[in-house]
Structure formats: structure tokens, C-alpha cells
Amino acid sequence: MSDALRDAVQRYTQEHANADGIAGTPVPGLFLVRGFSPGELEHAIASPLVCLVLQGSKRVTIGDRDFTFTAGDSMIVTANVPTASRISEATITRPYLAMALDLDPAVITDLDVAMSMVGSPQEPVGINVDEELRNAMFRLVRLLGQPQSLSVLRKQLVREIHYWLLLGAQGPAIRRLGLPDSQVRRIARAVAMLRKDYTRQLPIERLAEAAGMSRSAFHKHFRAVTTLSPLQFQKQLRLIEARRLMLSQGKTSSRVAFEVGYASVSQFTREYARMYGLPPVRDRNTTVT
């Protein structure tokens, strides 16, 4: 099954991947990835998702922990956290291949209720949950070339993928995403505001209100969930978007500084260099050449 899934992802990315090696799909939250060589370090703030590596390998830093994911490994992110990653093994003949799917709290909530009605969630005897997960992912990817069938079956396949994830080793952490009043879910409401309005100054009181917490409790739980303070989180969102605008659209550093919300170009330059190791102009020139 892993070989069939790998081949299906390779065929789809050959036709649909953009210049960055990312292929969007008609399934919300599902994207496929291809890379032909070890890449540069990429910073991101990942949303809750599952990523399955099918060929090659990738090194990922989450907080102060380093991981290497190779073919057959799954990375499951259960909170909005900053990550630094790079493709570490890929060639023209054996490209890095992976697929990722955003986790849907509404689907998790619905499944949790249904599963609780039939007893405590646990791995069924005699069933390999990882193999069932890959099987469901393969059937979803295979339908990408069948639009009519995909429109009918997409939701139930995405639901099935979530079901097998809930039965896996990280099931308890994933389940917390579906609890309406869990700390992770409440902080996620504030994170959604920061992602939407990252260019604006958002009062802490407004973010805390969205999370249904006092200011002090919000600070504590926000850092516990994301590993960052709200200000640091917003800063990383701005810097990640600034770099994307410079590299993909060729905009100047001074222009993107103001576009992403900085009032001072010099402050932007200092913080950019602290995150990426080079000031913005040198980073862009080095990357482009």
C-alpha cells in the first residue's frame, strides 16, 4: 500500500506541483509535496495536521526538540506551533514525497461522540491502525483524478482518516482538539485572530476575551500550547510572510516591512536577521542566486 500511495502522490505532484513543490488539491486542507534536492531551512507556524513522508527524509525542529522523518513516518502536530524544517534527503530520481492533511476539530468532536457511544476508544484487536490510515489516505489521493467521485466520497474519507488517527498513539492529544472548552481549542480561537490580523496591533485583552480567559491565564496557556508569547507568535507570522513576499514577488525589504505591520525598517531588519541568520537583502540575494 505504501508503494501505491507513493506512486499516486508522485503522479499528482508531477502534474500539479508549483515552483515550491507544493500541489494543492480540491480537498480542503490536503496538499502534496515534492522536492528534488535537500533544501534550505524553512520556518513556519504549523496548524494542527498530519504529514506522512512517502520517500526521502525531512528534519524538523519543534520547540527545542529535533526529529528526522523518513519514508513511512508520520508527523502529527496537535497545536499551532513554530517549526523549522528542511528536506534532508532527495534527488532527481528519488524525490522527497509527502502528503499533509489539516486536522478538523469539528470532525474530531463528532467522531469522539460516536466512539464514546461504543465504548472506550482503543485499537481494534487484529487491525494495524497505521496500515488502515495509509489505506484511507491512498483512497483519498486516488480520487483526486475522479472529480465526481471525489465530491461524493471526500468527506467520509477525511472522516475515516481522522478516525484512524484517533485510534493511534497520539489519539488522546488529537482528541483534545475536538473538546470545545479545552485549552488547545480556546487558544486556537486567539491564534485564528492573530493569523487573520497579524499586520495589526491586537490588544492582549481582545485575544484573551476570544479565548475566554483572564489576561494572566491567557499568557500562561498561550505559551504552554504554542511555546511562544502572543507577541512572539505574531512576530514570527510577520517575518514568515515578509520572506515569502520578498522571494516569491521580488518586493523590497522596506516595502514588505510596512506591509506586514512593522513601523520601523531597522527593527524589521534586526528581527529578520535574528530569525533567518542574514539581513533581508542579503538573504534574498543569496537565495535567489
C-alpha positions in Angstrom: 0.0 0.0 0.0 2.8 2.4 0.8 4.3 2.0 -2.7 0.9 2.6 -4.3 0.3 5.7 -2.2 3.8 7.0 -3.0 3.3 6.4 -6.8 -0.1 8.2 -6.7 1.4 11.2 -4.9 4.3 11.3 -7.4 2.0 11.3 -10.4 -0.2 14.0 -8.9 2.7 16.3 -8.0 4.3 15.9 -11.4 1.2 17.5 -12.9 0.1 19.9 -10.2 3.1 21.0 -8.0 4.1 24.7 -8.1 7.6 26.1 -8.2 7.9 25.4 -4.5 7.0 21.7 -5.0 3.6 22.1 -3.3 0.5 20.7 -5.0 -2.9 21.9 -3.7 -5.9 19.7 -4.1 -9.7 20.0 -4.3 -9.8 18.6 -0.8 -9.7 21.5 1.8 -6.6 21.2 3.9 -5.0 18.4 1.8 -1.7 19.2 -0.1 1.0 17.0 -1.6 4.7 17.9 -1.6 7.7 17.1 -3.8 11.3 18.1 -3.6 14.2 17.2 -5.8 17.1 18.2 -3.6 18.0 18.9 0.1 16.5 22.3 0.8 17.1 25.4 2.9 15.7 25.8 6.4 12.1 26.8 6.3 10.3 28.5 9.2 6.5 28.1 9.7 3.8 28.1 12.3 2.1 24.9 11.6 -1.6 24.4 12.1 -2.7 21.0 13.6 -2.1 18.5 10.9 -0.8 15.0 10.0 2.0 14.7 7.5 3.1 11.3 6.0 6.5 11.0 4.4 6.5 8.6 1.5 10.0 9.0 0.1 13.2 10.8 1.2 13.5 12.4 4.6 12.9 15.7 6.4 14.4 17.2 9.5 12.0 19.1 11.7 12.6 21.2 14.9 9.5 21.8 17.1 10.4 23.9 20.1 13.7 22.5 21.4 13.2 19.0 20.0 14.7 17.7 16.7 13.1 15.0 14.6 14.0 13.2 11.4 11.1 11.8 9.4 11.8 9.1 6.8 9.7 7.1 4.4 6.8 5.6 6.3 6.9 8.0 9.2 4.0 10.3 10.2 4.4 13.7 11.8 1.3 14.7 13.8 1.1 18.4 15.0 -1.7 18.9 17.6 -1.3 22.6 18.2 -0.3 25.8 16.4 3.5 25.7 17.0 6.5 27.2 15.3 8.6 24.7 13.3 11.9 24.9 11.4 12.3 22.2 8.7 14.3 21.2 5.7 14.3 18.3 3.3 17.4 16.3 4.1 17.2 13.6 1.5 16.0 13.9 -2.1 17.3 13.5 -5.6 16.0 14.0 -9.1 15.4 10.2 -9.5 14.1 9.7 -5.9 12.4 13.0 -4.9 11.2 13.7 -1.5 7.4 13.0 -1.4 4.9 13.6 1.3 1.2 14.4 1.9 -0.3 16.5 4.6 -3.9 17.0 5.9 -5.1 19.6 8.3 -6.9 18.2 11.3 -10.5 19.3 11.6 -11.8 19.9 15.2 -15.4 19.6 14.1 -14.8 16.1 12.6 -12.8 15.1 15.8 -15.7 16.2 18.0 -18.3 14.3 16.0 -16.1 11.2 16.0 -15.3 11.4 19.7 -19.1 11.4 20.5 -19.7 8.5 18.2 -16.8 6.5 19.5 -17.7 7.1 23.2 -21.1 5.5 22.5 -19.5 2.2 21.6 -17.0 2.1 24.5 -13.5 3.4 25.3 -11.5 4.2 22.1 -8.8 1.6 21.6 -7.1 -0.1 18.7 -9.2 -3.0 17.4 -7.7 -6.4 18.0 -6.0 -7.8 14.9 -6.1 -4.5 13.0 -3.0 -2.5 12.1 -4.1 1.1 12.6 -1.2 2.6 10.7 -1.9 0.4 7.7 -5.6 1.3 7.8 -4.6 5.0 7.9 -2.4 4.7 4.8 -5.1 2.8 3.1 -7.6 5.6 3.7 -5.1 8.2 2.5 -4.4 6.2 -0.7 -8.1 6.0 -1.5 -8.4 9.8 -1.0 -5.4 10.6 -3.2 -6.6 8.1 -5.9 -9.9 10.0 -6.1 -8.1 13.3 -6.9 -8.3 12.3 -10.6 -12.0 11.5 -10.3 -13.8 14.8 -9.5 -17.3 13.4 -9.5 -16.5 10.5 -7.2 -14.3 12.8 -5.0 -17.2 15.2 -4.5 -19.3 12.4 -3.1 -16.8 10.4 -1.1 -14.4 13.1 0.1 -16.0 13.9 3.4 -16.3 10.3 4.5 -12.7 9.5 3.6 -11.4 12.5 5.5 -13.6 11.4 8.5 -12.1 7.9 8.2 -8.6 9.3 8.3 -9.4 11.2 11.5 -10.9 8.0 12.9 -7.7 6.0 12.5 -5.7 8.9 13.9 -7.8 8.9 17.0 -7.1 5.2 17.5 -3.3 5.8 17.1 -0.6 6.6 19.6 -1.4 10.4 19.6 -5.2 9.8 19.8 -5.5 11.5 23.2 -3.7 14.7 22.1 -5.8 14.8 18.9 -9.0 14.3 20.8 -8.3 17.4 22.8 -8.5 19.4 19.6 -12.2 18.4 19.5 -13.1 19.4 23.0 -15.0 22.8 22.7 -13.7 24.1 26.0 -10.2 22.6 26.0 -7.2 24.9 26.4 -5.9 24.0 23.0 -9.3 24.8 21.3 -9.7 28.1 23.3 -6.1 29.2 22.4 -6.8 28.2 18.8 -9.5 30.9 18.7 -6.9 33.6 19.6 -4.5 32.1 17.1 -7.1 32.4 14.4 -7.4 36.1 15.1 -3.6 36.6 15.0 -3.3 34.7 11.7 -6.1 36.8 10.2 -4.9 40.2 11.5 -1.2 39.7 12.0 -0.4 43.1 10.5 -2.3 44.9 13.2 -1.7 45.6 16.8 -4.1 43.3 18.7 -4.7 44.1 22.4 -4.0 41.2 24.7 -7.3 41.8 26.3 -9.1 41.2 23.0 -7.2 37.9 22.4 -7.8 36.8 26.0 -11.5 37.5 25.6 -11.6 35.4 22.4 -10.1 32.5 24.4 -12.4 33.1 27.3 -9.6 33.6 29.8 -8.2 36.3 32.0 -5.1 38.1 30.8 -2.7 36.3 33.1 -4.2 32.8 32.3 -4.2 33.6 28.6 -0.5 34.4 28.7 0.3 31.2 30.6 -1.8 28.9 28.4 -0.9 30.5 25.1 2.8 29.8 25.8 2.1 26.3 27.0 0.2 25.5 23.8 2.3 27.4 21.2 5.7 27.6 23.0 5.7 31.4 22.3 4.2 34.5 23.8 1.4 36.2 21.7 3.8 38.9 20.7 6.5 36.4 19.6 3.8 34.4 17.7 2.7 37.5 15.8 6.3 38.5 15.1 7.0 35.1 13.5 3.9 35.3 11.4 5.1 38.7 10.1 8.6 37.6 9.4 7.5 34.4 7.6 5.1 36.3 5.4 7.8 39.0 4.7 10.3 36.5 3.5 7.6 34.9 1.3 6.8 38.2 -0.3 10.4 39.0 -1.0 11.3 35.7 -2.5 8.1 35.0 -4.5 7.2 38.5 -5.5 10.5 40.3 -5.6 9.4 43.1 -3.2 11.9 45.2 -1.4 12.6 44.7 2.2 11.4 48.2 3.2 8.1 47.7 1.3 7.4 44.3 2.9 8.4 45.6 6.4 5.5 48.0 6.2 3.1 45.6 4.5 3.4 43.0 7.3 2.9 45.6 10.0 6.3 47.0 11.0 6.6 50.7 11.8 10.4 50.6 11.6 12.5 49.2 8.8 15.5 48.9 11.1 13.6 46.9 13.7 12.3 44.6 10.9 15.9 44.1 9.6 17.2 43.3 13.1 14.4 40.8 13.8 14.6 39.2 10.4 18.4 38.6 10.7 17.8 37.1 14.2 15.4 34.6 12.8 16.9 33.8 9.4 20.6 34.4 10.1 21.0 37.1 7.5 19.5 40.6 6.9 16.7 40.6 4.4 18.5 42.0 1.4 21.4 39.6 1.7 19.1 36.6 2.4 17.1 37.4 -0.7 20.2 37.8 -2.9 21.7 34.6 -1.6 18.5 32.6 -2.0 17.7 33.9 -5.5 21.2 33.4 -6.9 
